[in-house]
Amino acid sequence: MSNRMMISRENQPIPCEKCGQPSLHVARLVGGDGALLGQTMVCTECHHRRSESGPERTP
């Protein structure tokens, strides 16, 4: 099983500095065995927009 990112819906999101929407969450990074690997901040609005526009290209 691969690693997963889990967002708790119990915590209130905060405004994202990039898009301004109240959609910035603390996400737990969980390994395939269920062990906590770490935490990160993820904006669900920016992530949704990025997935709709396709992969980002770098020069």
N, CA, C, O and CB atoms as a CASP TS submission, in Angstrom:
PFRMAT TS
TARGET T0000
AUTHOR 0000-0000-0000
METHOD Language model
MODEL 1
PARENT N/A
ATOM      1  N   MET     1       0.848  -1.182   0.000  1.00  0.00           N
ATOM      2  CA  MET     1       0.000   0.000   0.000  1.00  0.00           C
ATOM      3  C   MET     1       0.894   1.246   0.000  1.00  0.00           C
ATOM      4  O   MET     1       1.951   1.239   0.631  1.00  0.00           O
ATOM      5  CB  MET     1      -0.965  -0.002   1.231  1.00  0.00           C
ATOM      6  N   SER     2       0.498   2.287  -0.678  1.00  0.00           N
ATOM      7  CA  SER     2       1.305   3.500  -0.797  1.00  0.00           C
ATOM      8  C   SER     2       1.009   4.490   0.328  1.00  0.00           C
ATOM      9  O   SER     2       0.078   4.309   1.112  1.00  0.00           O
ATOM     10  CB  SER     2       1.059   4.163  -2.146  1.00  0.00           C
ATOM     11  N   ASN     3       1.820   5.529   0.383  1.00  0.00           N
ATOM     12  CA  ASN     3       1.618   6.588   1.373  1.00  0.00           C
ATOM     13  C   ASN     3       0.368   7.379   1.032  1.00  0.00           C
ATOM     14  O   ASN     3      -0.033   7.468  -0.128  1.00  0.00           O
ATOM     15  CB  ASN     3       2.846   7.524   1.441  1.00  0.00           C
ATOM     16  N   ARG     4      -0.250   7.960   2.078  1.00  0.00           N
ATOM     17  CA  ARG     4      -1.473   8.743   1.887  1.00  0.00           C
ATOM     18  C   ARG     4      -1.360  10.073   2.614  1.00  0.00           C
ATOM     19  O   ARG     4      -0.573  10.227   3.549  1.00  0.00           O
ATOM     20  CB  ARG     4      -2.710   7.962   2.386  1.00  0.00           C
ATOM     21  N   MET     5      -2.157  11.021   2.168  1.00  0.00           N
ATOM     22  CA  MET     5      -2.290  12.298   2.837  1.00  0.00           C
ATOM     23  C   MET     5      -3.706  12.352   3.390  1.00  0.00           C
ATOM     24  O   MET     5      -4.672  12.214   2.639  1.00  0.00           O
ATOM     25  CB  MET     5      -1.991  13.503   1.870  1.00  0.00           C
ATOM     26  N   MET     6      -3.837  12.552   4.696  1.00  0.00           N
ATOM     27  CA  MET     6      -5.150  12.555   5.332  1.00  0.00           C
ATOM     28  C   MET     6      -5.433  13.926   5.933  1.00  0.00           C
ATOM     29  O   MET     6      -4.641  14.452   6.716  1.00  0.00           O
ATOM     30  CB  MET     6      -5.236  11.459   6.417  1.00  0.00           C
ATOM     31  N   ILE     7      -6.587  14.501   5.550  1.00  0.00           N
ATOM     32  CA  ILE     7      -7.006  15.812   6.044  1.00  0.00           C
ATOM     33  C   ILE     7      -8.145  15.603   7.022  1.00  0.00           C
ATOM     34  O   ILE     7      -9.147  14.967   6.693  1.00  0.00           O
ATOM     35  CB  ILE     7      -7.436  16.760   4.872  1.00  0.00           C
ATOM     36  N   SER     8      -7.993  16.138   8.226  1.00  0.00           N
ATOM     37  CA  SER     8      -9.041  16.042   9.233  1.00  0.00           C
ATOM     38  C   SER     8     -10.110  17.092   8.947  1.00  0.00           C
ATOM     39  O   SER     8      -9.800  18.277   8.820  1.00  0.00           O
ATOM     40  CB  SER     8      -8.460  16.221  10.660  1.00  0.00           C
ATOM     41  N   ARG     9     -11.334  16.671   8.849  1.00  0.00           N
ATOM     42  CA  ARG     9     -12.435  17.607   8.617  1.00  0.00           C
ATOM     43  C   ARG     9     -12.925  18.235   9.923  1.00  0.00           C
ATOM     44  O   ARG     9     -13.799  19.101   9.903  1.00  0.00           O
ATOM     45  CB  ARG     9     -13.593  16.895   7.913  1.00  0.00           C
ATOM     46  N   GLU    10     -12.366  17.803  11.060  1.00  0.00           N
ATOM     47  CA  GLU    10     -12.755  18.354  12.357  1.00  0.00           C
ATOM     48  C   GLU    10     -12.142  19.730  12.596  1.00  0.00           C
ATOM     49  O   GLU    10     -12.743  20.560  13.277  1.00  0.00           O
ATOM     50  CB  GLU    10     -12.343  17.405  13.474  1.00  0.00           C
ATOM     51  N   ASN    11     -10.953  19.984  12.046  1.00  0.00           N
ATOM     52  CA  ASN    11     -10.278  21.267  12.224  1.00  0.00           C
ATOM     53  C   ASN    11     -10.777  22.268  11.194  1.00  0.00           C
ATOM     54  O   ASN    11     -11.076  21.910  10.055  1.00  0.00           O
ATOM     55  CB  ASN    11      -8.751  21.102  12.116  1.00  0.00           C
ATOM     56  N   GLN    12     -10.861  23.513  11.606  1.00  0.00           N
ATOM     57  CA  GLN    12     -11.304  24.572  10.710  1.00  0.00           C
ATOM     58  C   GLN    12     -10.151  25.000   9.802  1.00  0.00           C
ATOM     59  O   GLN    12      -9.041  25.222  10.285  1.00  0.00           O
ATOM     60  CB  GLN    12     -11.841  25.777  11.513  1.00  0.00           C
ATOM     61  N   PRO    13     -10.397  25.119   8.490  1.00  0.00           N
ATOM     62  CA  PRO    13      -9.344  25.596   7.589  1.00  0.00           C
ATOM     63  C   PRO    13      -9.087  27.080   7.796  1.00  0.00           C
ATOM     64  O   PRO    13      -9.933  27.801   8.324  1.00  0.00           O
ATOM     65  CB  PRO    13      -9.722  25.327   6.125  1.00  0.00           C
ATOM     66  N   ILE    14      -7.915  27.523   7.377  1.00  0.00           N
ATOM     67  CA  ILE    14      -7.559  28.932   7.472  1.00  0.00           C
ATOM     68  C   ILE    14      -7.365  29.478   6.066  1.00  0.00           C
ATOM     69  O   ILE    14      -7.219  28.697   5.125  1.00  0.00           O
ATOM     70  CB  ILE    14      -6.277  29.135   8.331  1.00  0.00           C
ATOM     71  N   PRO    15      -7.359  30.810   5.894  1.00  0.00           N
ATOM     72  CA  PRO    15      -7.171  31.385   4.558  1.00  0.00           C
ATOM     73  C   PRO    15      -5.782  31.069   3.993  1.00  0.00           C
ATOM     74  O   PRO    15      -4.775  31.156   4.696  1.00  0.00           O
ATOM     75  CB  PRO    15      -7.381  32.902   4.605  1.00  0.00           C
ATOM     76  N   CYS    16      -5.753  30.706   2.732  1.00  0.00           N
ATOM     77  CA  CYS    16      -4.506  30.408   2.025  1.00  0.00           C
ATOM     78  C   CYS    16      -3.870  31.721   1.577  1.00  0.00           C
ATOM     79  O   CYS    16      -4.563  32.616   1.093  1.00  0.00           O
ATOM     80  CB  CYS    16      -4.760  29.466   0.800  1.00  0.00           C
ATOM     81  N   GLU    17      -2.552  31.834   1.740  1.00  0.00           N
ATOM     82  CA  GLU    17      -1.848  33.043   1.312  1.00  0.00           C
ATOM     83  C   GLU    17      -1.818  33.175  -0.206  1.00  0.00           C
ATOM     84  O   GLU    17      -1.739  34.288  -0.726  1.00  0.00           O
ATOM     85  CB  GLU    17      -0.429  33.042   1.856  1.00  0.00           C
ATOM     86  N   LYS    18      -1.879  32.060  -0.920  1.00  0.00           N
ATOM     87  CA  LYS    18      -1.774  32.085  -2.381  1.00  0.00           C
ATOM     88  C   LYS    18      -3.104  32.439  -3.049  1.00  0.00           C
ATOM     89  O   LYS    18      -3.151  33.337  -3.890  1.00  0.00           O
ATOM     90  CB  LYS    18      -1.287  30.734  -2.892  1.00  0.00           C
ATOM     91  N   CYS    19      -4.202  31.731  -2.678  1.00  0.00           N
ATOM     92  CA  CYS    19      -5.481  31.945  -3.371  1.00  0.00           C
ATOM     93  C   CYS    19      -6.472  32.779  -2.556  1.00  0.00           C
ATOM     94  O   CYS    19      -7.459  33.267  -3.106  1.00  0.00           O
ATOM     95  CB  CYS    19      -6.110  30.609  -3.708  1.00  0.00           C
ATOM     96  N   GLY    20      -6.224  32.950  -1.247  1.00  0.00           N
ATOM     97  CA  GLY    20      -7.098  33.763  -0.412  1.00  0.00           C
ATOM     98  C   GLY    20      -8.335  33.038   0.114  1.00  0.00           C
ATOM     99  O   GLY    20      -9.069  33.594   0.932  1.00  0.00           O
ATOM    100  N   GLN    21      -8.576  31.821  -0.336  1.00  0.00           N
ATOM    101  CA  GLN    21      -9.748  31.058   0.102  1.00  0.00           C
ATOM    102  C   GLN    21      -9.485  30.410   1.467  1.00  0.00           C
ATOM    103  O   GLN    21      -8.346  30.052   1.769  1.00  0.00           O
ATOM    104  CB  GLN    21     -10.114  29.976  -0.947  1.00  0.00           C
ATOM    105  N   PRO    22     -10.512  30.259   2.280  1.00  0.00           N
ATOM    106  CA  PRO    22     -10.338  29.588   3.582  1.00  0.00           C
ATOM    107  C   PRO    22     -10.290  28.071   3.391  1.00  0.00           C
ATOM    108  O   PRO    22     -11.216  27.362   3.784  1.00  0.00           O
ATOM    109  CB  PRO    22     -11.492  29.971   4.560  1.00  0.00           C
ATOM    110  N   SER    23      -9.216  27.582   2.790  1.00  0.00           N
ATOM    111  CA  SER    23      -9.132  26.164   2.433  1.00  0.00           C
ATOM    112  C   SER    23      -7.761  25.552   2.733  1.00  0.00           C
ATOM    113  O   SER    23      -7.401  24.529   2.149  1.00  0.00           O
ATOM    114  CB  SER    23      -9.450  25.989   0.965  1.00  0.00           C
ATOM    115  N   LEU    24      -6.999  26.166   3.633  1.00  0.00           N
ATOM    116  CA  LEU    24      -5.692  25.647   4.013  1.00  0.00           C
ATOM    117  C   LEU    24      -5.850  24.748   5.230  1.00  0.00           C
ATOM    118  O   LEU    24      -6.329  25.183   6.277  1.00  0.00           O
ATOM    119  CB  LEU    24      -4.695  26.801   4.305  1.00  0.00           C
ATOM    120  N   HIS    25      -5.441  23.482   5.083  1.00  0.00           N
ATOM    121  CA  HIS    25      -5.621  22.468   6.120  1.00  0.00           C
ATOM    122  C   HIS    25      -4.274  21.887   6.546  1.00  0.00           C
ATOM    123  O   HIS    25      -3.309  21.912   5.782  1.00  0.00           O
ATOM    124  CB  HIS    25      -6.551  21.348   5.622  1.00  0.00           C
ATOM    125  N   VAL    26      -4.217  21.362   7.774  1.00  0.00           N
ATOM    126  CA  VAL    26      -3.090  20.551   8.212  1.00  0.00           C
ATOM    127  C   VAL    26      -3.397  19.131   7.767  1.00  0.00           C
ATOM    128  O   VAL    26      -4.460  18.595   8.079  1.00  0.00           O
ATOM    129  CB  VAL    26      -2.858  20.644   9.779  1.00  0.00           C
ATOM    130  N   ALA    27      -2.467  18.520   7.037  1.00  0.00           N
ATOM    131  CA  ALA    27      -2.653  17.154   6.554  1.00  0.00           C
ATOM    132  C   ALA    27      -1.594  16.252   7.180  1.00  0.00           C
ATOM    133  O   ALA    27      -0.435  16.638   7.324  1.00  0.00           O
ATOM    134  CB  ALA    27      -2.579  17.097   5.001  1.00  0.00           C
ATOM    135  N   ARG    28      -2.014  15.049   7.546  1.00  0.00           N
ATOM    136  CA  ARG    28      -1.078  14.054   8.071  1.00  0.00           C
ATOM    137  C   ARG    28      -0.605  13.182   6.922  1.00  0.00           C
ATOM    138  O   ARG    28      -1.413  12.747   6.101  1.00  0.00           O
ATOM    139  CB  ARG    28      -1.735  13.188   9.192  1.00  0.00           C
ATOM    140  N   LEU    29       0.690  12.923   6.853  1.00  0.00           N
ATOM    141  CA  LEU    29       1.251  12.006   5.867  1.00  0.00           C
ATOM    142  C   LEU    29       1.385  10.654   6.547  1.00  0.00           C
ATOM    143  O   LEU    29       2.105  10.519   7.537  1.00  0.00           O
ATOM    144  CB  LEU    29       2.638  12.517   5.309  1.00  0.00           C
ATOM    145  N   VAL    30       0.690   9.652   6.014  1.00  0.00           N
ATOM    146  CA  VAL    30       0.613   8.340   6.633  1.00  0.00           C
ATOM    147  C   VAL    30       1.183   7.300   5.678  1.00  0.00           C
ATOM    148  O   VAL    30       0.840   7.276   4.496  1.00  0.00           O
ATOM    149  CB  VAL    30      -0.846   7.994   7.018  1.00  0.00           C
ATOM    150  N   GLY    31       2.063   6.434   6.201  1.00  0.00           N
ATOM    151  CA  GLY    31       2.660   5.372   5.403  1.00  0.00           C
ATOM    152  C   GLY    31       1.683   4.244   5.161  1.00  0.00           C
ATOM    153  O   GLY    31       0.615   4.200   5.771  1.00  0.00           O
ATOM    154  N   GLY    32       2.040   3.334   4.279  1.00  0.00           N
ATOM    155  CA  GLY    32       1.203   2.194   3.941  1.00  0.00           C
ATOM    156  C   GLY    32       0.878   1.318   5.130  1.00  0.00           C
ATOM    157  O   GLY    32      -0.150   0.641   5.146  1.00  0.00           O
ATOM    158  N   ASP    33       1.754   1.325   6.135  1.00  0.00           N
ATOM    159  CA  ASP    33       1.521   0.523   7.331  1.00  0.00           C
ATOM    160  C   ASP    33       0.741   1.278   8.405  1.00  0.00           C
ATOM    161  O   ASP    33       0.518   0.750   9.494  1.00  0.00           O
ATOM    162  CB  ASP    33       2.839   0.057   7.897  1.00  0.00           C
ATOM    163  N   GLY    34       0.324   2.517   8.105  1.00  0.00           N
ATOM    164  CA  GLY    34      -0.451   3.320   9.052  1.00  0.00           C
ATOM    165  C   GLY    34       0.391   4.198   9.950  1.00  0.00           C
ATOM    166  O   GLY    34      -0.157   4.931  10.773  1.00  0.00           O
ATOM    167  N   ALA    35       1.718   4.148   9.818  1.00  0.00           N
ATOM    168  CA  ALA    35       2.601   4.957  10.649  1.00  0.00           C
ATOM    169  C   ALA    35       2.586   6.414  10.182  1.00  0.00           C
ATOM    170  O   ALA    35       2.578   6.690   8.983  1.00  0.00           O
ATOM    171  CB  ALA    35       4.035   4.397  10.618  1.00  0.00           C
ATOM    172  N   LEU    36       2.583   7.333  11.137  1.00  0.00           N
ATOM    173  CA  LEU    36       2.620   8.763  10.832  1.00  0.00           C
ATOM    174  C   LEU    36       4.021   9.122  10.345  1.00  0.00           C
ATOM    175  O   LEU    36       5.001   8.907  11.057  1.00  0.00           O
ATOM    176  CB  LEU    36       2.224   9.619  12.081  1.00  0.00           C
ATOM    177  N   LEU    37       4.116   9.668   9.137  1.00  0.00           N
ATOM    178  CA  LEU    37       5.390  10.063   8.555  1.00  0.00           C
ATOM    179  C   LEU    37       5.689  11.534   8.788  1.00  0.00           C
ATOM    180  O   LEU    37       6.854  11.932   8.808  1.00  0.00           O
ATOM    181  CB  LEU    37       5.398   9.767   7.075  1.00  0.00           C
ATOM    182  N   GLY    38       4.657  12.345   8.965  1.00  0.00           N
ATOM    183  CA  GLY    38       4.838  13.771   9.176  1.00  0.00           C
ATOM    184  C   GLY    38       3.555  14.522   8.916  1.00  0.00           C
ATOM    185  O   GLY    38       2.497  13.926   8.713  1.00  0.00           O
ATOM    186  N   GLN    39       3.659  15.834   8.924  1.00  0.00           N
ATOM    187  CA  GLN    39       2.510  16.693   8.658  1.00  0.00           C
ATOM    188  C   GLN    39       2.926  17.767   7.670  1.00  0.00           C
ATOM    189  O   GLN    39       4.101  18.119   7.568  1.00  0.00           O
ATOM    190  CB  GLN    39       1.959  17.326   9.969  1.00  0.00           C
ATOM    191  N   THR    40       1.943  18.280   6.944  1.00  0.00           N
ATOM    192  CA  THR    40       2.183  19.366   5.998  1.00  0.00           C
ATOM    193  C   THR    40       0.927  20.217   5.903  1.00  0.00           C
ATOM    194  O   THR    40      -0.139  19.818   6.372  1.00  0.00           O
ATOM    195  CB  THR    40       2.589  18.817   4.598  1.00  0.00           C
ATOM    196  N   MET    41       1.054  21.375   5.305  1.00  0.00           N
ATOM    197  CA  MET    41      -0.094  22.229   5.050  1.00  0.00           C
ATOM    198  C   MET    41      -0.490  22.032   3.586  1.00  0.00           C
ATOM    199  O   MET    41       0.371  22.003   2.707  1.00  0.00           O
ATOM    200  CB  MET    41       0.225  23.741   5.368  1.00  0.00           C
ATOM    201  N   VAL    42      -1.789  21.897   3.325  1.00  0.00           N
ATOM    202  CA  VAL    42      -2.263  21.716   1.953  1.00  0.00           C
ATOM    203  C   VAL    42      -3.516  22.576   1.746  1.00  0.00           C
ATOM    204  O   VAL    42      -4.429  22.580   2.572  1.00  0.00           O
ATOM    205  CB  VAL    42      -2.565  20.204   1.655  1.00  0.00           C
ATOM    206  N   CYS    43      -3.536  23.293   0.641  1.00  0.00           N
ATOM    207  CA  CYS    43      -4.707  24.087   0.271  1.00  0.00           C
ATOM    208  C   CYS    43      -5.529  23.256  -0.701  1.00  0.00           C
ATOM    209  O   CYS    43      -5.063  22.945  -1.797  1.00  0.00           O
ATOM    210  CB  CYS    43      -4.299  25.474  -0.360  1.00  0.00           C
ATOM    211  N   THR    44      -6.722  22.900  -0.319  1.00  0.00           N
ATOM    212  CA  THR    44      -7.552  22.065  -1.174  1.00  0.00           C
ATOM    213  C   THR    44      -8.030  22.833  -2.405  1.00  0.00           C
ATOM    214  O   THR    44      -8.274  22.219  -3.444  1.00  0.00           O
ATOM    215  CB  THR    44      -8.747  21.531  -0.390  1.00  0.00           C
ATOM    216  N   GLU    45      -8.169  24.132  -2.320  1.00  0.00           N
ATOM    217  CA  GLU    45      -8.586  24.944  -3.473  1.00  0.00           C
ATOM    218  C   GLU    45      -7.467  25.020  -4.507  1.00  0.00           C
ATOM    219  O   GLU    45      -7.719  24.805  -5.693  1.00  0.00           O
ATOM    220  CB  GLU    45      -8.989  26.367  -3.020  1.00  0.00           C
ATOM    221  N   CYS    46      -6.259  25.315  -4.095  1.00  0.00           N
ATOM    222  CA  CYS    46      -5.120  25.378  -5.022  1.00  0.00           C
ATOM    223  C   CYS    46      -4.853  24.003  -5.616  1.00  0.00           C
ATOM    224  O   CYS    46      -4.559  23.892  -6.806  1.00  0.00           O
ATOM    225  CB  CYS    46      -3.853  25.906  -4.305  1.00  0.00           C
ATOM    226  N   HIS    47      -4.952  22.960  -4.808  1.00  0.00           N
ATOM    227  CA  HIS    47      -4.726  21.593  -5.284  1.00  0.00           C
ATOM    228  C   HIS    47      -5.762  21.218  -6.344  1.00  0.00           C
ATOM    229  O   HIS    47      -5.425  20.596  -7.351  1.00  0.00           O
ATOM    230  CB  HIS    47      -4.779  20.592  -4.106  1.00  0.00           C
ATOM    231  N   HIS    48      -7.009  21.593  -6.120  1.00  0.00           N
ATOM    232  CA  HIS    48      -8.082  21.300  -7.073  1.00  0.00           C
ATOM    233  C   HIS    48      -7.838  22.024  -8.398  1.00  0.00           C
ATOM    234  O   HIS    48      -7.991  21.426  -9.463  1.00  0.00           O
ATOM    235  CB  HIS    48      -9.452  21.705  -6.486  1.00  0.00           C
ATOM    236  N   ARG    49      -7.470  23.277  -8.345  1.00  0.00           N
ATOM    237  CA  ARG    49      -7.189  24.053  -9.564  1.00  0.00           C
ATOM    238  C   ARG    49      -6.015  23.465 -10.323  1.00  0.00           C
ATOM    239  O   ARG    49      -6.050  23.375 -11.551  1.00  0.00           O
ATOM    240  CB  ARG    49      -6.903  25.522  -9.219  1.00  0.00           C
ATOM    241  N   ARG    50      -4.963  23.059  -9.596  1.00  0.00           N
ATOM    242  CA  ARG    50      -3.772  22.509 -10.231  1.00  0.00           C
ATOM    243  C   ARG    50      -4.092  21.199 -10.935  1.00  0.00           C
ATOM    244  O   ARG    50      -3.590  20.945 -12.030  1.00  0.00           O
ATOM    245  CB  ARG    50      -2.664  22.298  -9.200  1.00  0.00           C
ATOM    246  N   SER    51      -4.927  20.360 -10.313  1.00  0.00           N
ATOM    247  CA  SER    51      -5.263  19.077 -10.935  1.00  0.00           C
ATOM    248  C   SER    51      -6.140  19.272 -12.174  1.00  0.00           C
ATOM    249  O   SER    51      -6.078  18.454 -13.092  1.00  0.00           O
ATOM    250  CB  SER    51      -5.977  18.167  -9.924  1.00  0.00           C
ATOM    251  N   GLU    52      -6.958  20.333 -12.229  1.00  0.00           N
ATOM    252  CA  GLU    52      -7.783  20.599 -13.397  1.00  0.00           C
ATOM    253  C   GLU    52      -6.967  21.131 -14.559  1.00  0.00           C
ATOM    254  O   GLU    52      -7.295  20.873 -15.717  1.00  0.00           O
ATOM    255  CB  GLU    52      -8.876  21.575 -13.050  1.00  0.00           C
ATOM    256  N   SER    53      -5.899  21.878 -14.263  1.00  0.00           N
ATOM    257  CA  SER    53      -5.113  22.500 -15.335  1.00  0.00           C
ATOM    258  C   SER    53      -4.056  21.563 -15.901  1.00  0.00           C
ATOM    259  O   SER    53      -3.427  21.890 -16.907  1.00  0.00           O
ATOM    260  CB  SER    53      -4.447  23.761 -14.826  1.00  0.00           C
ATOM    261  N   GLY    54      -3.847  20.415 -15.286  1.00  0.00           N
ATOM    262  CA  GLY    54      -2.850  19.470 -15.778  1.00  0.00           C
ATOM    263  C   GLY    54      -1.524  19.660 -15.082  1.00  0.00           C
ATOM    264  O   GLY    54      -1.409  20.485 -14.176  1.00  0.00           O
ATOM    265  N   PRO    55      -0.510  18.898 -15.500  1.00  0.00           N
ATOM    266  CA  PRO    55       0.789  18.989 -14.835  1.00  0.00           C
ATOM    267  C   PRO    55       1.463  20.324 -15.081  1.00  0.00           C
ATOM    268  O   PRO    55       1.359  20.905 -16.161  1.00  0.00           O
ATOM    269  CB  PRO    55       1.693  17.870 -15.299  1.00  0.00           C
ATOM    270  N   GLU    56       2.167  20.806 -14.041  1.00  0.00           N
ATOM    271  CA  GLU    56       2.900  22.055 -14.179  1.00  0.00           C
ATOM    272  C   GLU    56       4.181  21.805 -14.958  1.00  0.00           C
ATOM    273  O   GLU    56       4.812  20.757 -14.822  1.00  0.00           O
ATOM    274  CB  GLU    56       3.211  22.669 -12.796  1.00  0.00           C
ATOM    275  N   ARG    57       4.554  22.773 -15.767  1.00  0.00           N
ATOM    276  CA  ARG    57       5.784  22.649 -16.535  1.00  0.00           C
ATOM    277  C   ARG    57       6.769  23.679 -16.025  1.00  0.00           C
ATOM    278  O   ARG    57       6.412  24.822 -15.739  1.00  0.00           O
ATOM    279  CB  ARG    57       5.526  22.828 -18.057  1.00  0.00           C
ATOM    280  N   THR    58       8.022  23.247 -15.917  1.00  0.00           N
ATOM    281  CA  THR    58       9.060  24.165 -15.494  1.00  0.00           C
ATOM    282  C   THR    58      10.003  24.422 -16.663  1.00  0.00           C
ATOM    283  O   THR    58      10.305  23.502 -17.423  1.00  0.00           O
ATOM    284  CB  THR    58       9.828  23.610 -14.274  1.00  0.00           C
ATOM    285  N   PRO    59      10.473  25.659 -16.818  1.00  0.00           N
ATOM    286  CA  PRO    59      11.353  25.999 -17.938  1.00  0.00           C
ATOM    287  C   PRO    59      12.713  25.363 -17.805  1.00  0.00           C
ATOM    288  O   PRO    59      13.570  25.552 -18.668  1.00  0.00           O
ATOM    289  CB  PRO    59      11.506  27.491 -18.052  1.00  0.00           C
TER
END
